[in-house]
Amino acid sequence: MEQKNFYITTSILYTSGQPHIGNIYEIILADVLARFKRFEGYQVRFQTGTDEHGLKIKQNAEAAGLSPQDFCDQIAANIQQTLKLVNIDYDHFQRTTDADHERVVSAIFKRMYEQGDIYKSVYEGWYCVPCESFFTDSQLEESGVCPDCGRELHREKEESYFFRLSNYGEKLQQLFAEQPDFLVPGLNRNEMIKNFLEPGLNDLAVSRRSFDWGVKTFDPDHVIYVWLDALFNYLTGLGYEVEGESNDLVQKFWPADLHVIGKDIARFHTIYWPAFLMSMDLPLPKQVYAHPWLLFGEGKMSKSRGNVIYTDDLVKVFGCDAVRYLTLREMPYDRDGHASLESLLERYNTDLANVFGNLFKRTLSMLQQYRNAEVRPGRAESELDLEIKQMALDLVPAFKAKVDSYHLQEALALLWTYLRRLNKYIDESEPWVLAKDPERSEDLDRVLFTLLSGIQTAAILLQAFMPETAATILAALELGETDYAVATDFGHKLAGKQLTSEAPTLFQRLKPADLEAHFKV
């Protein structure tokens, strides 16, 4: 059978400072998709990294008393440590200050110039330093602030090289028309068409000469605009070369199957990036998912608003897998997710400690108490047992469909509906009553087996979402890492097992005081 490949990337994190949980959410999301594809048998290439050039980084480095490179080294190391805290299993971490990346991007700029897609002129307009974005007067609203971040803009006039973006408007319109799922969700696609393609595209300034922290061009007075530099990380991370042969990773994984990005940078990834690739005569990525924002308190997280929540603090309170679950559970597919520390605490105690953790511990404890930890299938299934089994069998394809379409919140909601049903099943079947009646011994076996089988299905589906928790459960069931095909097995691999480990507590209940130790609540 031919090997199926899948290349997934996140946007690369800007090394202007420590990333908050809203930044890391995107990488958790991509990690889940990458793990899910691996379990389905794909050979996956999962890439993330850091965007390390630009004026803002130079300014922040100077404020910290460091060279830009030392500053970036420090932030990049912190980011990689943060990704470890939430168990991100990437295959490659690309830095835009890597020598090979800079060399190739410089060669790309020269190739575009030589073929006439880049020319020198004078830029006059508005510039947002934090976003590293250019804007014309027509792109601004009456407020005059950055349309992306709402911060102050600076009027600038300087010599610059320009990319002939206007030459690619027709091709981009054709792309959006022929591939309606190129950018999802649809509301982001509509925004790109209405706000950028329909009004017509202006040529894009792609170099700066007012600072020098960037990839050098053939012109010693100019460095390459950070977005042209950063976007090509998806190719340089595979070993792409402008001249000569690229390595086999490019042949194997390009074009990318999925770019996972925030909705605020959809313009760069679905207008600028395809145009750059068209200029280089390279295949376009197959799809871009521009996810919404995770909002804490009043609006998007920012230090100025005082609503920034950092990943390491959340992990200290809730634990790695709980942070993965909570962030994904709070985020709809196509609209912003709203959370607070109080709402996370409530969901943690309800979903994880009560519904899931209690179900697991209660079931294994009953198996230990009533059957000395031996798993027995029991007699023929009742209508209630068949209902629980059919729910599991229906859950697996429905769950997969939600993951495949990036509706991760809905996938988890489906699974927790099933876990709640298993808890209700305990109350309906009353195993503690069955245990007192010797004549109903096989009924008790059947109930315990049904519960364990349902828990097995849940654990298998959660391997991509909550890898440590799933591994703990599957180890307790003496199954180990398990292929998704076994999720529809519904317990056959459990029959006759003599479990040996005590049921661990998956999630300890937390109190508001546990939050107060790390946050101002």
Sequence and secondary structure as in RCSB ss.txt:
>XXXX:A:sequence
MEQKNFYITTSILYTSGQPHIGNIYEIILADVLARFKRFEGYQVRFQTGTDEHGLKIKQNAEAAGLSPQDFCDQI
AANIQQTLKLVNIDYDHFQRTTDADHERVVSAIFKRMYEQGDIYKSVYEGWYCVPCESFFTDSQLEESGVCPDCG
RELHREKEESYFFRLSNYGEKLQQLFAEQPDFLVPGLNRNEMIKNFLEPGLNDLAVSRRSFDWGVKTFDPDHVIY
VWLDALFNYLTGLGYEVEGESNDLVQKFWPADLHVIGKDIARFHTIYWPAFLMSMDLPLPKQVYAHPWLLFGEGK
MSKSRGNVIYTDDLVKVFGCDAVRYLTLREMPYDRDGHASLESLLERYNTDLANVFGNLFKRTLSMLQQYRNAEV
RPGRAESELDLEIKQMALDLVPAFKAKVDSYHLQEALALLWTYLRRLNKYIDESEPWVLAKDPERSEDLDRVLFT
LLSGIQTAAILLQAFMPETAATILAALELGETDYAVATDFGHKLAGKQLTSEAPTLFQRLKPADLEAHFKV
>XXXX:A:secstr
    EEEEEE  EETTS   HHHHHHHHHHHHHHHHHHHTT EEEEEEEEE  SHHHHHHHHHTTS HHHHHHHH
HHHHHHHHHHTT   SEEEETTSHHHHHHHHHHHHHHHHTTSEEEEEEEEEEETTTTEEE GGG  TT S TTT 
   EEEEEEEEEE GGGGHHHHHHHHHH TTSEESHHHHHHHIIIIITT    EE EESS   S B SSTT EE 
HHHHHHTHHHHTTT  SSS   HHHHHH S SEEEEEGGGHHIIIIIHHHHHHHTT    S EEEE  EEESSSS
  TTTT    HHHHHHHH HHHHHHHHHHT  SSS EEE HHHHHHHIIIIIIIIIIIHHHHHHHHHHHHHTTB 
   SS  HHHHHHHHHHHHHHHHHHHHHHTT HHHHHHHHHHHHHHHHHHHHHH HHHHTT GGGHHHHHHHHHH
HHHHHHHHHHHTTTTSHHHHHHHHHHTT  S  GGGGGTTTTTTTT B  S    S     HHHHHTTS  
